[in-house]
Amino acid sequence: MEALGTDFMKTYINRKKEEWAEYHDFISSWEIEKYLKEVN
């Protein structure tokens, strides 16, 4: 972490948190087909 610098690491960690939030909120067409078709 020291080699890259604190500012870089803070930015990197924040971006990864944003990335995870985007991924977590996304529902793929495969998931819709797999799970919602079973409900109906």
N, C-alpha and C positions, 0 to 999 in steps of 0.2 A: 504494500500500500504506500509506503514511503517513497518508493521509486517513481510512482506515478503522480503523487501529490494528493493532498487532501481534497482540493477542489475537484479534481478529476474523479476521484472515488465517490464523492457526494453526488456529482452529476450522473455518474454511471449507475449508482445504486438507485437514484430517483428514476432514471429511465427504465431500469429493470422492473421497478415497482409499477410504473405506468404500463409497461409491456405485459406484465402479469395480469393487471386489471383488465386490459383489452382482451387477452386470451381467456380469462375467466368468464367474461361477459358474453363471449361469442358462442353461438350454437351452430354447429356445422350441419350441413344438409344430411350427412350420415347419421348424426344424432337424432335429427327430426324423424328421418325414415325409421331408424331402429326403435326409438322409444315412443314416439307419438302414435305410430301405426299400431303398436301393441295395445295402446289404451282404447282405441276406437273399436 
